[in-house]
Amino acid sequence: MIRLLLLLSALANGLLGADYQRTQLVIAPDGREGTVHFFRFSAQEAALKIITREKNNLGAAMKKHRCLAGCNGGFFHPNYQPLGEVITDGQKIGSRSLKSSLTSGVVYQNCEDIVIERAKVFYAKENIQPKQLLQAGPFLVEKKQLISGLSPRRLARRTFIATDGKGN
C-alpha cells in the first residue's frame, strides 16, 4: 500500500519565519465548525519533501525525516496507486493525468521556490525535472477568483496549500 505525504523540512535547524495557527471556523452553511490548522513559511527557508508511507503514521514520518509540517497528499485509485503523477527524490510514481479536477494542479520544488500551478501549464514546459512533485487538485481559488462548479454540500477533511506569489 502506498500513501504519500507532503512534508516540509527545514534547511537550517529551524524555520526562523515560520508561523503556526490553529483556528475554529464555521465551515458549513448550517453553522458547523471545524478546526483549521495554518502553517505559514517562506519557501527560501524550507524544502518540499514528498515521501511514500507504508506503516508509519504522519507523526512518525515527520520525526524520521526531521520535518516541521506535513500532511497526507493527493488522491488514490482503489488499489492505492496515486491518482496522477508523483515524484519523490527524482523517482516517478504513478502517471500524469489531465482528465480530472482531482489532478488539475501540481505542487513542486523548483530551485528555491515551491510552485503551485495548473498541471496543463506545468506539463507544457520543457526541461523541468523537479525532484519533488505532487499532482493533485482541485483548485479552489485562482487569480483571486473562486473556482466555480465545486460542491458546497460534501464535507470532508481536506488539506490545501496556497501562495502569495512572493515566496510565502
N, C-alpha and C positions, 0 to 999 in steps of 0.2 A: 504494500500500500504506500503510495507516495502522497505526501502532503507538502505544501510549500509554505514557507514563512518568509515574510518580508521583514528584514531586520536592518537596523541602523547601528553601525559600530563606530565608535569614536576613533578618530585619527590620533588624538592625544589621549591623555589619561582621563579626561572628562570633557564634556561639551561646555565651554565657557558661556555661550549664549543660549543654552537650552532652557526651555520653559515648559513646565507641565501643569495642566489644569484639569480638574475633574469638576463637572458641572451637571446639575439636574436641569433638564429641559423638557418642555412639553413637546412630545414627538408625534402626536396623533391628533386628528381633528376632534376626537371625543375627549380630549384633555389628558390622555395617558402620558405619564412622564417616563423618562429613561435617563440613564447615566451616560454622559458623553465624556470621553477622555480625549484631551487635546495635547499633542506634543509638538512644539514648535522648535525648529532648529535651523541653523544655516548649513547649506549644502557644502560650504567650504570647511566646516568643522566635523562633518560626518560622512560616512560612506554607506552606500546601499549594499546590502548583502542578502542574496536570496539563497535559501538552503532548502534541501529536502528534509522532511521529518518523517521518521518511522515511528518509534515508540516513545520518544521524548515528548513531554508537553512543552508548551511555549516557554514557560519559565526556565526549564532545564536547558532548552536550546539556546536561550538568550545568555544564560550563565556560561555555557560551554563555549560560545563564540564571543563572549565579552561584549555583549550588545546592551545598549541603553534603552531601546524601544523596539517593539516588534509586534507583529500581528499575523494571523492566518491570511494567506493571499490567494486570489484567483478562484476560479470555478473548476469543477472536475466532471469528467464523464462518469457513468455508473461504475466503471472498473477502476476508478481513482486516478486515471491518467488526466493530466491537466487539459483543460479546455483552452486552447491557444498555446502560444509559444512561451517557453520559459528558458532563460539562460542563467546558469549558475556557475560562476568561476570559468566562464567561456564555453561550458558544455551545454548543448541544447537538449531540452526535454520537451516532448510534445511538438506540435507543428502550428505554424501561424494559421489563424482563422480570421477571415474578414466578413463572415456571414452573420454574426450575432452581435447584439448590443453588449453582450457579456464579454466580448473580446474587442470592443471598439477602441480601446486605448492601450498604450504601453507606458510603463514607468521604467526608466533605465538610468544607469550611471554613465555619463559622458564626460570624461576628464574630471574636472572638479564639480560639475553640475549634476544634479539629479533632475531628469527631464520627464515631464508628463506631456504626451501628445497623442493625437489620433493615430491609430495603428496604420491606416492607409497612408498618412503623411510619412511615418517612420519607414515603412516598407518601400516607399518610392525613392528613398535616399540611397545613394551608393556609398560603399566603403565605410559604413558604420558597423562596427563589430563590438558592441558593448560586452563586457564581461558579466554584467548582471542585468537581467531584463525580465519583466513580468508583463504578459499581455492580459488585460482584464478590462472590466467596464461594469456598468455603463457610465458614460459621462453624466454628471448631474448639472453642471454649470459649464458654459464655455463662452469666452469673451463677454463676461458679465451678464449672460443671459441664461435663464433656466432652460434646460432641455425639455422639450415637450414629449408627450407620449409615455412618460413613466407613470406607473400606477401608484396613487397615494393610499390604496386600500391594503396592500400586502405589507405587513410589518415584519421585519426580521432584523437580527443583529447584523450590522454591516460595518466595514472599515472604509474610510475614504481618505484620500490624500489630496492636497491642494498646494498650489504655489502662488506666490505673489508676483512671480516673474522677475524677482530681484535676488533669487538665491535662497529664499526662505520658504 
